[in-house]
Amino acid sequence: MNNGHGLGCQGLRVSTGCGRVQDITGGHVCMNSTAVSLEDLGSISLDDVLFGEASFDDLLIYLRPDDECVPLEEISVEVIDDGESRQVRVKTECLLTDRPIPSYEVVAKSERGLRLPAKHLKWAYDVLSKDWRNLVPFDITNLTVFGLAKKAVEAENAEEINFMLAASRYALEWGEWNSEEFQQRLNCGVLDAEYCRAGTCRRQLYKHKIALDKVNEAIEDILQCWPMSKFFAGSLSTRMRTWWKRRGQFFVSSQEHDLFDWELDGLLLNKAGSLGVPLREVPKAIRREQRRRKAIQLRGEVVGDTIPPFLVGRRGHKFQIATADEAELRVSPPCLVWAYDVNFHGWWNTVTKDIDPIGLSVFGLAKAVERIWNQVFTLSASCYSCTETGISHRDGKGCERCESPWDQVEFWEWLRSRHLCGKRNMNIFNSRDTYRDHVTYRDHVTYRDHVDEIANSVGFALPTHRNSKRYNLSPWECDPTVFRCSSRAMEKRMAYWWNQRVKEVKLDPNGLDRWEFERVLLHRLTEQSRVSGAQYSLYPTMPGPFTSAATSRKRKKKPTT
């Protein structure tokens, strides 16, 4: 049979398992048993501070053999246009490993008399042959191509949403097929084609097009901002129209070979299907892929998933990401990032009195505060929430700050990308420290250098696309006691103070926006609390942690009544 497909009396079974070649060297990371002293911090790099004598080359050479969730696929597109016909060929290069595709049947004996719409058969064949099971909104266990197509027709008649069927590649004008007609198309290679031919889809005039060199960026942008709530609703076509209206203008180009909107639909399905995760987890998988790719690009090698037994904090103390008993824990990303900052910087006084943070791992501390989230003052800072830059996510549309809980591997991926793979390594957290670059030493540190490094040392990555106004305000000149107001959340206290204060100062292109200001202020307050030993308090009527020794002497004692 052509293409290796055939229709026997008992039905056709197609084996499409992909071979898997992987050479992985096992190993472990050793920690220096001697903690780094505070006096040495001024003369060592971030490599030594974090991992003792273990270098990045020791840590980042291992691959996790069972990690198939993040394929790190780059989509390479080739457009062939001879004036009469147009083809878009897709080549997928996998940097890690191929997911094996289960075998499947095309038609069972009892289904040989069925005639089904061509678009449903094409869709069902794509789902099974490409293993896009994760994109299907219902159970497809043990279904054949014809059985799956029949179930899709029934779901459509019941007005159930199947977002894939609205894609341009399934707008076929070929009527209905029986098993013999399906076999003919299969033998001709029509169903196996990795491109769309002009004329096979029912399309209106091409309204949008995108530059070929921006295809991957556009696809990741679509999938990252795609609402994937638990109660997913909406078709691919309606959501793509919304994306073209809101975001499409950032990816247009006047190149000779552009990609039309209907062609982008097919590439989008390829990408979403290749991730192998449910629809609501697609944005999270894309972000994991981006973090891994960033680590590879910055380090020049495939980054491993071996987690070191200990990390070394800024003050020379050792701490763990997770203990053996916490190996199966999953914790919300904001709590994990906050717990890492507390452990790394030694900000123990930011933790509520009910929890003793000394000796707790990142996961242990994060799990403890997850139950009392609203009682942890610094955890309410904008750098730990998805509201930074004033955008509040609704209807399942999220970011890495509000996605589903992380396990150890996901947190390690984030930590490497956020703090361990950058080209800049600065040990600068107060005016007494000096700027340390990964390669060279700077003789002079500018105000902007100081702000940037502090702002990038806490919380999630500062959003790059923000249009915030900058003002001539200094976090070091701000009286910390002004934040003792009626609102308990730091984010709300900061918003109230900022909105009042900016009315009195001028705009300054070299100044700070609100998000930078809040991050630097958070760092200043927590450092003051660490040095003074003051315990954080939520309640404005109680002695607050924001009053340093200097400001305490300036304040006048109120007379008692």
C-alpha positions as CSV (number, residue, x, y, z in Angstrom):
1,M,0.0,0.0,0.0
2,N,1.2,3.5,-0.7
3,N,2.4,5.5,2.3
4,G,2.2,2.4,4.4
5,H,-1.5,2.7,5.0
6,G,-4.1,0.0,4.1
7,L,-7.6,-1.1,4.9
8,G,-7.9,-4.7,6.0
9,C,-11.0,-6.7,6.9
10,Q,-10.4,-6.1,10.6
11,G,-9.6,-2.4,10.1
12,L,-6.2,-0.6,9.6
13,R,-3.7,-0.2,12.4
14,V,-0.9,2.3,11.8
15,S,2.3,2.4,13.8
16,T,3.8,5.8,13.9
17,G,6.1,5.5,17.0
18,C,9.1,7.8,16.7
19,G,12.5,6.4,17.5
20,R,14.2,8.0,20.5
21,V,18.0,8.5,20.7
22,Q,19.4,10.0,23.9
23,D,22.9,9.8,25.4
24,I,22.8,11.1,28.9
25,T,25.6,11.0,31.4
26,G,24.6,10.6,35.0
27,G,26.2,12.5,37.8
28,H,25.6,14.7,40.8
29,V,26.6,18.1,42.1
30,C,28.9,18.4,45.0
31,M,28.6,21.3,47.4
32,N,31.5,23.0,49.3
33,S,30.9,22.2,52.9
34,T,32.3,25.6,54.0
35,A,29.9,28.5,53.7
36,V,31.0,31.7,52.1
37,S,31.8,34.3,54.7
38,L,30.4,37.8,54.6
39,E,33.9,39.3,54.2
40,D,34.5,37.4,51.0
41,L,31.3,38.7,49.3
42,G,33.1,41.6,47.8
43,S,35.7,39.6,45.8
44,I,33.8,36.6,44.5
45,S,31.4,36.0,41.7
46,L,27.7,35.0,41.8
47,D,28.9,31.5,40.8
48,D,30.7,31.0,44.1
49,V,28.1,32.7,46.2
50,L,25.3,30.4,45.0
51,F,27.1,27.2,44.6
52,G,30.3,27.2,46.6
53,E,33.0,25.6,44.4
54,A,30.6,24.1,41.9
55,S,30.8,25.9,38.5
56,F,28.0,26.4,36.1
57,D,29.7,23.9,33.7
58,D,29.4,21.3,36.5
59,L,25.7,22.0,37.0
60,L,24.4,22.7,33.5
61,I,25.4,19.7,31.5
62,Y,22.8,17.2,32.4
63,L,19.5,16.3,30.7
64,R,16.5,14.9,32.4
65,P,15.7,11.7,30.5
66,D,12.0,11.7,31.1
67,D,11.2,15.4,30.4
68,E,9.1,15.3,27.2
69,C,6.7,18.1,28.2
70,V,9.0,20.9,26.9
71,P,10.2,20.0,23.4
72,L,11.9,23.3,22.6
73,E,10.8,23.2,19.0
74,E,11.6,25.8,16.5
75,I,9.3,26.0,13.5
76,S,11.1,26.5,10.2
77,V,8.9,27.7,7.4
78,E,9.5,27.7,3.7
79,V,7.2,29.4,1.2
80,I,7.1,28.2,-2.5
81,D,5.1,30.4,-4.8
82,D,5.4,29.9,-8.5
83,G,2.6,32.2,-9.4
84,E,0.0,29.5,-9.9
85,S,0.1,27.6,-6.6
86,R,1.5,28.4,-3.2
87,Q,2.9,25.9,-0.7
88,V,4.0,26.4,2.9
89,R,6.3,23.7,4.0
90,V,7.0,23.2,7.7
91,K,10.1,21.6,9.2
92,T,10.3,21.0,12.9
93,E,13.6,20.7,14.6
94,C,13.4,19.2,18.1
95,L,16.3,20.2,20.4
96,L,15.5,17.5,23.0
97,T,13.5,14.5,22.1
98,D,10.6,13.3,20.0
99,R,7.4,12.2,21.7
100,P,6.4,8.7,20.5
101,I,3.1,8.7,18.8
102,P,0.7,5.9,19.7
103,S,-0.5,3.6,16.9
104,Y,-4.1,4.0,15.8
105,E,-6.8,2.6,13.5
106,V,-8.3,4.4,10.5
107,V,-11.6,2.5,10.3
108,A,-13.2,-0.4,12.1
109,K,-15.2,-3.1,10.4
110,S,-18.4,-1.7,11.8
111,E,-17.6,1.8,10.4
112,R,-16.9,0.9,6.8
113,G,-20.4,2.0,5.6
114,L,-20.1,5.5,7.2
115,R,-19.9,8.7,5.1
116,L,-18.6,11.6,7.1
117,P,-17.7,15.2,6.2
118,A,-14.2,15.6,4.8
119,K,-13.2,18.3,7.3
120,H,-14.1,16.1,10.3
121,L,-12.1,13.2,8.8
122,K,-9.1,15.5,8.1
123,W,-9.3,16.8,11.7
124,A,-9.5,13.3,13.2
125,Y,-6.6,12.1,11.1
126,D,-4.5,15.0,12.2
127,V,-5.4,14.4,15.9
128,L,-4.3,10.7,15.7
129,S,-1.4,10.9,13.3
130,K,0.2,13.9,14.9
131,D,-0.9,13.0,18.5
132,W,-2.9,16.1,19.1
133,R,-5.0,14.3,21.7
134,N,-4.3,17.1,24.2
135,L,-6.3,19.6,22.0
136,V,-9.5,17.5,21.9
137,P,-12.3,18.6,24.3
138,F,-13.6,15.0,24.9
139,D,-12.3,11.5,25.5
140,I,-11.0,9.7,22.4
141,T,-9.7,6.5,24.0
142,N,-9.7,3.6,21.5
143,L,-11.4,5.6,18.8
144,T,-10.5,5.1,15.1
145,V,-10.2,8.0,12.6
146,F,-13.8,7.4,11.5
147,G,-15.0,6.9,15.1
148,L,-13.3,10.2,16.2
149,A,-14.8,12.0,13.2
150,K,-18.2,10.7,13.9
151,K,-18.0,11.8,17.6
152,A,-16.8,15.3,16.4
153,V,-19.9,15.5,14.2
154,E,-22.2,14.5,17.1
155,A,-20.5,17.1,19.4
156,E,-20.9,19.8,16.8
157,N,-24.6,19.0,16.3
158,A,-24.9,19.3,20.1
159,E,-23.3,22.7,19.9
160,E,-20.3,21.7,21.9
161,I,-17.2,23.7,21.2
162,N,-14.2,22.2,19.4
163,F,-11.9,25.1,18.8
164,M,-9.7,23.3,16.3
165,L,-12.4,22.7,13.7
166,A,-12.7,26.4,13.0
167,A,-9.1,26.5,11.6
168,S,-8.7,27.3,7.9
169,R,-7.1,24.0,7.2
170,Y,-10.5,22.3,7.9
171,A,-12.6,24.6,5.8
172,L,-12.6,21.9,3.0
173,E,-15.1,21.9,0.1
174,W,-14.9,18.1,-0.5
175,G,-18.2,17.0,0.8
176,E,-18.4,13.6,2.5
177,W,-16.1,10.6,2.2
178,N,-16.5,6.9,2.8
179,S,-13.5,4.7,3.8
180,E,-12.5,4.0,0.1
181,E,-12.5,7.7,-0.8
182,F,-10.6,8.5,2.4
183,Q,-8.0,5.8,1.4
184,Q,-7.6,7.5,-2.1
185,R,-6.8,10.9,-0.5
186,L,-4.5,9.2,2.0
187,N,-2.6,7.5,-0.9
188,C,-2.3,10.7,-2.7
189,G,-0.6,12.3,0.3
190,V,-3.3,15.0,0.7
191,L,-3.9,14.2,4.3
192,D,-0.2,13.8,5.2
193,A,0.8,17.1,3.7
194,E,2.5,19.5,6.0
195,Y,1.4,22.5,4.0
196,C,-1.8,24.1,2.8
197,R,-2.4,24.5,-0.9
198,A,-4.2,27.6,-2.2
199,G,-7.6,26.5,-3.3
200,T,-8.2,23.7,-0.9
201,C,-9.7,26.0,1.8
202,R,-12.7,28.1,1.7
203,R,-11.2,31.5,2.5
204,Q,-12.1,35.2,2.0
205,L,-9.6,37.6,0.7
206,Y,-6.3,37.6,2.7
207,K,-6.7,40.3,5.3
208,H,-3.5,39.7,7.3
209,K,0.0,38.5,6.8
210,I,3.0,38.1,8.9
211,A,6.8,38.1,8.4
212,L,8.4,34.7,8.1
213,D,11.2,35.7,10.5
214,K,8.5,36.5,13.2
215,V,6.5,33.3,12.9
216,N,7.9,31.7,16.1
217,E,7.6,34.9,18.1
218,A,4.0,35.4,16.9
219,I,2.9,31.8,17.7
220,E,4.4,32.0,21.2
221,D,2.7,35.4,21.7
222,I,-0.6,34.0,20.7
223,L,-0.3,30.9,22.9
224,Q,1.0,32.8,25.9
225,C,-1.8,35.3,26.0
226,W,-4.4,32.8,25.0
227,P,-7.1,32.4,27.7
228,M,-7.0,28.8,28.8
229,S,-9.3,28.7,31.7
230,K,-10.8,25.5,33.2
231,F,-14.0,26.2,31.4
232,F,-12.4,26.8,28.0
233,A,-14.7,28.3,25.4
234,G,-14.2,29.9,22.0
235,S,-13.1,28.8,18.6
236,L,-9.7,29.2,17.0
237,S,-11.1,31.5,14.3
238,T,-12.7,34.0,16.7
239,R,-9.7,34.1,19.0
240,M,-7.3,34.6,16.0
241,R,-9.5,37.5,14.8
242,T,-9.1,39.1,18.2
243,W,-5.3,38.6,18.2
244,W,-4.9,40.1,14.8
245,K,-6.9,43.1,15.9
246,R,-5.0,43.7,19.1
247,R,-1.5,42.3,18.5
248,G,-1.1,41.5,14.8
249,Q,0.3,44.9,13.9
250,F,3.5,44.1,15.8
251,F,4.4,41.2,13.5
252,V,3.7,42.5,10.0
253,S,6.3,42.9,7.4
254,S,6.8,43.9,3.7
255,Q,9.0,40.9,2.9
256,E,8.5,39.2,-0.5
257,H,7.5,36.0,1.2
258,D,5.1,36.6,4.0
259,L,2.7,34.1,5.8
260,F,-1.0,34.6,5.4
261,D,-3.4,34.4,8.3
262,W,-4.9,31.1,7.2
263,E,-1.4,29.6,7.0
264,L,-0.6,30.8,10.5
265,D,-3.6,28.8,11.8
266,G,-2.0,25.5,10.8
267,L,1.4,26.4,12.3
268,L,-0.4,27.4,15.5
269,L,-2.1,24.0,15.8
270,N,1.3,22.2,15.1
271,K,2.9,24.1,18.0
272,A,0.0,23.7,20.5
273,G,-0.3,20.0,19.6
274,S,3.4,19.3,19.9
275,L,3.5,20.5,23.5
276,G,1.5,17.5,24.6
277,V,-0.4,19.3,27.5
278,P,-4.0,20.2,28.0
279,L,-5.3,23.4,26.5
280,R,-5.3,25.3,29.7
281,E,-1.6,24.4,30.3
282,V,-0.4,25.5,26.9
283,P,0.7,29.0,28.0
284,K,2.6,27.5,30.9
285,A,4.4,25.1,28.6
286,I,5.3,27.9,26.3
287,R,6.9,29.8,29.1
288,R,8.8,26.8,30.2
289,E,10.1,26.4,26.7
290,Q,11.2,30.0,26.6
291,R,13.1,29.7,29.9
292,R,14.9,26.7,28.6
293,R,15.8,28.3,25.3
294,K,17.0,31.4,27.1
295,A,19.3,29.3,29.3
296,I,20.7,27.5,26.2
297,Q,21.3,30.8,24.3
298,L,23.0,32.5,27.2
299,R,25.1,29.5,28.3
300,G,25.7,28.1,24.8
301,E,24.8,24.6,25.8
302,V,21.8,22.4,26.7
303,V,20.9,23.2,30.3
304,G,20.4,20.3,32.7
305,D,17.8,19.7,35.2
306,T,20.0,18.3,38.0
307,I,19.1,20.3,41.1
308,P,22.0,21.0,43.5
309,P,21.5,19.7,47.1
310,F,22.2,23.2,48.5
311,L,22.4,26.8,47.5
312,V,24.4,29.5,49.3
313,G,22.7,32.7,50.2
314,R,24.1,36.2,49.9
315,R,25.1,36.2,53.6
316,G,27.0,32.9,53.3
317,H,24.3,30.7,54.7
318,K,23.2,27.4,53.0
319,F,19.7,26.5,52.1
320,Q,17.8,23.9,50.1
321,I,15.3,24.2,47.3
322,A,13.5,21.2,48.7
323,T,14.0,18.3,51.2
324,A,13.5,14.7,50.3
325,D,10.1,14.7,52.0
326,E,9.1,17.7,49.9
327,A,10.0,16.1,46.5
328,E,6.3,15.7,45.5
329,L,5.2,19.2,46.6
330,R,3.6,21.6,44.2
331,V,3.4,25.2,45.3
332,S,2.1,28.4,43.7
333,P,4.8,30.4,41.9
334,P,4.5,33.7,43.9
335,C,5.1,31.8,47.1
336,L,8.1,30.0,45.7
337,V,9.7,33.2,44.3
338,W,9.1,35.0,47.6
339,A,10.5,32.1,49.6
340,Y,13.6,32.1,47.5
341,D,14.1,35.8,48.0
342,V,13.7,35.4,51.8
343,N,16.2,32.5,51.8
344,F,18.8,34.0,49.5
345,H,18.8,37.5,51.1
346,G,18.2,36.4,54.7
347,W,15.0,38.4,55.1
348,W,13.8,36.2,58.0
349,N,12.0,39.1,59.7
350,T,9.6,39.4,56.7
351,V,8.0,36.1,57.8
352,T,5.1,36.1,60.2
353,K,5.7,35.1,63.8
354,D,3.8,31.9,63.5
355,I,6.5,30.5,61.2
356,D,10.1,29.9,62.0
357,P,11.8,30.2,58.6
358,I,15.3,29.3,59.8
359,G,16.2,25.9,58.4
360,L,13.2,25.7,56.1
361,S,13.8,25.0,52.4
362,V,12.3,27.2,49.6
363,F,9.5,24.7,49.1
364,G,9.0,24.3,52.9
365,L,8.7,28.0,53.5
366,A,6.5,28.6,50.4
367,K,4.1,25.8,51.5
368,A,3.9,27.2,55.0
369,V,2.9,30.7,53.8
370,E,0.6,29.5,51.1
371,R,-2.0,28.8,53.7
372,I,-1.8,32.3,55.2
373,W,-1.0,34.2,52.0
374,N,-2.9,37.3,53.0
375,Q,-1.0,37.6,56.3
376,V,2.4,38.0,54.7
377,F,3.0,41.7,54.1
378,T,5.9,41.6,51.6
379,L,4.2,38.8,49.6
380,S,1.6,41.3,48.6
381,A,4.2,43.4,46.7
382,S,3.5,43.8,43.0
383,C,6.7,42.0,42.0
384,Y,5.1,38.8,43.3
385,S,1.7,39.2,41.7
386,C,0.3,39.4,38.1
387,T,-0.9,42.9,38.7
388,E,2.5,44.5,38.1
389,T,2.1,47.2,35.4
390,G,-1.6,47.5,36.3
391,I,-2.8,44.5,34.3
392,S,-5.1,42.1,36.1
393,H,-5.7,38.8,34.4
394,R,-9.2,37.5,34.1
395,D,-11.0,34.6,32.4
396,G,-8.0,32.3,32.7
397,K,-5.7,34.6,30.8
398,G,-2.5,34.5,32.8
399,C,1.2,34.8,33.1
400,E,3.9,32.8,35.0
401,R,2.9,34.5,38.2
402,C,-0.6,33.1,38.3
403,E,-0.2,29.8,36.5
404,S,-0.7,26.4,38.1
405,P,1.6,25.3,41.0
406,W,5.2,24.4,40.2
407,D,7.2,21.3,41.1
408,Q,10.9,21.4,41.8
409,V,11.9,21.0,38.1
410,E,9.7,23.9,37.0
411,F,11.0,26.1,39.8
412,W,14.6,25.2,38.9
413,E,14.0,26.1,35.3
414,W,12.7,29.5,36.4
415,L,15.6,30.1,38.8
416,R,18.2,29.3,36.2
417,S,16.6,31.6,33.6
418,R,15.9,34.4,36.1
419,H,19.1,34.5,38.2
420,L,21.7,32.0,37.0
421,C,22.1,32.4,33.3
422,G,22.4,36.2,32.9
423,K,25.5,37.7,31.6
424,R,25.5,40.3,34.3
425,N,26.5,39.4,37.9
426,M,26.4,42.3,40.3
427,N,26.8,42.0,44.0
428,I,25.1,45.3,44.8
429,F,22.4,45.6,47.4
430,N,23.3,48.7,49.4
431,S,25.6,51.7,49.1
432,R,28.5,49.9,50.7
433,D,28.7,47.1,48.1
434,T,30.6,47.4,44.9
435,Y,29.5,46.6,41.3
436,R,30.7,43.2,40.1
437,D,30.4,42.2,36.5
438,H,30.7,38.6,35.4
439,V,33.8,39.5,33.3
440,T,35.0,42.9,34.2
441,Y,35.0,45.3,37.2
442,R,33.5,48.7,36.8
443,D,35.2,51.7,38.4
444,H,32.0,53.7,38.6
445,V,28.4,52.7,39.4
446,T,25.7,54.9,38.1
447,Y,22.4,55.5,39.8
448,R,20.6,53.6,37.0
449,D,23.0,50.6,37.5
450,H,22.1,50.6,41.2
451,V,18.4,50.7,40.5
452,D,18.4,48.1,37.8
453,E,20.4,45.6,39.8
454,I,18.2,45.9,42.9
455,A,15.0,45.9,40.9
456,N,16.1,42.7,39.1
457,S,17.2,41.0,42.3
458,V,13.7,40.5,43.7
459,G,10.5,39.0,42.5
460,F,9.7,37.9,39.0
461,A,11.4,39.5,36.0
462,L,10.4,43.1,35.6
463,P,8.0,43.4,32.6
464,T,9.9,44.7,29.6
465,H,6.8,46.1,27.8
466,R,5.4,48.8,30.0
467,N,4.5,52.4,29.3
468,S,4.8,53.7,32.8
469,K,5.6,57.4,33.5
470,R,8.9,58.1,35.2
471,Y,9.2,60.6,38.0
472,N,12.0,62.3,39.9
473,L,11.5,60.3,43.1
474,S,14.1,58.4,45.1
475,P,13.3,55.4,47.3
476,W,16.2,56.3,49.5
477,E,14.7,59.6,50.4
478,C,11.3,58.2,51.2
479,D,10.2,58.0,54.8
480,P,9.3,54.3,55.4
481,T,6.7,55.2,58.1
482,V,4.4,56.7,55.6
483,F,3.3,53.2,54.6
484,R,1.6,52.6,57.9
485,C,-1.9,53.3,56.7
486,S,-5.2,51.5,56.9
487,S,-4.5,49.1,54.0
488,R,-2.7,45.9,55.0
489,A,-1.4,45.0,51.5
490,M,1.9,46.5,50.5
491,E,0.6,46.8,46.9
492,K,-2.3,48.9,48.1
493,R,-0.2,51.0,50.4
494,M,2.2,51.7,47.6
495,A,-0.5,52.6,45.1
496,Y,-2.1,55.1,47.5
497,W,1.2,56.7,48.4
498,W,2.5,56.9,44.8
499,N,-0.7,58.4,43.4
500,Q,-0.6,61.1,46.0
501,R,3.2,61.8,45.7
502,V,3.5,62.1,41.9
503,K,1.2,65.1,42.0
504,E,4.0,67.0,43.7
505,V,6.9,66.0,41.5
506,K,7.9,66.4,37.9
507,L,8.3,63.8,35.2
508,D,11.9,62.7,34.6
509,P,13.0,60.4,31.7
510,N,15.9,59.3,33.9
511,G,13.7,58.8,37.0
512,L,11.8,55.7,38.2
513,D,8.4,54.3,37.3
514,R,6.2,53.0,40.0
515,W,7.2,49.4,39.6
516,E,10.9,50.1,39.8
517,F,10.3,52.4,42.8
518,E,8.3,49.7,44.7
519,R,11.0,47.0,44.1
520,V,13.8,49.2,45.3
521,L,11.7,50.3,48.3
522,L,10.9,46.7,49.1
523,H,14.6,45.9,49.1
524,R,15.4,48.8,51.3
525,L,12.6,48.0,53.8
526,T,13.5,44.3,54.1
527,E,17.2,45.2,54.5
528,Q,16.4,47.7,57.2
529,S,14.4,45.0,59.0
530,R,17.2,42.5,58.6
531,V,19.8,44.8,60.1
532,S,17.6,46.2,62.9
533,G,16.0,42.8,63.8
534,A,12.5,44.4,63.8
535,Q,9.6,42.0,63.1
536,Y,7.2,42.7,60.3
537,S,3.7,43.7,61.3
538,L,0.5,44.0,59.2
539,Y,-1.3,46.2,61.6
540,P,-0.7,50.0,61.4
541,T,-1.5,50.5,65.1
542,M,1.4,48.2,66.1
543,P,5.1,49.2,65.9
544,G,6.0,48.7,62.3
545,P,9.1,47.2,60.8
546,F,9.8,50.2,58.6
547,T,11.2,52.5,61.2
548,S,15.0,52.4,61.2
549,A,17.1,53.6,64.1
550,A,17.7,57.0,62.3
551,T,14.0,57.7,61.6
552,S,13.0,56.6,65.1
553,R,15.1,59.3,66.7
554,K,13.5,62.0,64.4
555,R,9.9,61.0,65.3
556,K,8.2,62.8,68.1
557,K,6.5,60.8,70.7
558,K,2.8,61.5,70.8
559,P,1.4,62.7,74.1
560,T,-0.8,60.2,75.9
561,T,-4.4,61.1,76.8
